Amino acid sequence: MAQRLVWLCTGIMLLLLTGIMLFSGGIRRKSVTEDTAVTRKAPEADSTVYLESLADIEPGTVLDAGEVDLSQASKYFTVSKIEDNIFQQIDGKSYVENNNIQREDLRYLKLLHYNYDHQLQVGELIVNKKIAKDCKKVFRELFAEEYEIASMYLIDRFWTGDSVDSDTNSIEHNNTSAFNYRVVPDSDRLSNHAAGFAIDLNPLQNPYVKYDSDGSFAKYYKDMEKYIDRSQEGMHMITHDDTAYKVFKKHGFTWGGDWNNSKDYQHFEKKAE
């Protein structure tokens, strides 16, 4: 009887020990499984796809910052001959048959700029081929400085049927432009814009001012009186301390704000060499 009792107790002890071991092993396996699930991370795919060029992007398009590779921003600044699609836009408007400037003398620039909302926007200009590379450098440097330009379209977008009136329309839309075969207002003398040697930058805040002997001025377009006082502090007003003035001057341009008989604060030009 006593021997059977010993065997029974021994069997009960063995069963208890086996249960404890199995229970402990299950806890340990569960713990390992949970730790693995917490620490494992799925690989993240690189979905960044930058624009390679602006060739197929319409001027005026606002781009998402993630579309532009700012580390290689130079590829978004291009100079090309006046292709047929561009010539069709300007023929009979800003460009007319003449004895002074021909299609092959001009170049088309496509580029990026920051607009007044500090968004990335596509711009375009036509300039003389002799200053095209300089203009490309100027606007590339302005972009690097995050200089804001309201808009930059060919002046033909604002065409009214007359080259001088179209210039006024472009200015009143605060559009930066360059080539336009036209005369200087109130004269029969060709403007430097007619040869593509001049650029008007942010014209609304930087008006052309022609003073009379009594100190009054001719009002060529709306709101220009707001910006006659150049001592006032206002964004986008070009002065000698402005980044645009410094960059254009660096590349050999002169500024209409330094003229004596009139002031053309929007105007930068470079003589052909």
Stockholm file with secondary structure:
# STOCKHOLM 1.0

chainA/1-273         MAQRLVWLCTGIMLLLLTGIMLFSGGIRRKSVTEDTAVTRKAPEADSTVYLESLADIEPGTVLDAGEVDLSQASKYFTVSKIEDNIFQQIDGKSYVENNNIQREDLRYLKLLHYNYDHQLQVGELIVNKKIAKDCKKVFRELFAEEYEIASMYLIDRFWTGDSVDSDTNSIEHNNTSAFNYRVVPDSDRLSNHAAGFAIDLNPLQNPYVKYDSDGSFAKYYKDMEKYIDRSQEGMHMITHDDTAYKVFKKHGFTWGGDWNNSKDYQHFEKKAE
#=GR chainA/1-273 SS CHHHHHHHHHHHHHHHHHHHHHHHHHHHHHHHHHHHHHHCCCCCCCCCCCCSCSTTSCTTCEECGGGSCGGGGGGGCEEEECCHHHHHHHBTTTBCCCSSCCGGGEEEEEEEEECTTSCEEEEEEEEETTTHHHHHHHHHHHHHTTCBCSBCCCGGGGCCSSHHHHHHHHHHTTBCBCCCCCBCTTSSSBCGGGGTCEEECSTTTSCEEEBCTTSCBCCCSTTGGGGSCTTSCCTTCCCTTSHHHHHHHHTTCEEGGGCSSEEETTEEECCCC
#=GC SS_cons         CHHHHHHHHHHHHHHHHHHHHHHHHHHHHHHHHHHHHHHCCCCCCCCCCCCSCSTTSCTTCEECGGGSCGGGGGGGCEEEECCHHHHHHHBTTTBCCCSSCCGGGEEEEEEEEECTTSCEEEEEEEEETTTHHHHHHHHHHHHHTTCBCSBCCCGGGGCCSSHHHHHHHHHHTTBCBCCCCCBCTTSSSBCGGGGTCEEECSTTTSCEEEBCTTSCBCCCSTTGGGGSCTTSCCTTCCCTTSHHHHHHHHTTCEEGGGCSSEEETTEEECCCC
//
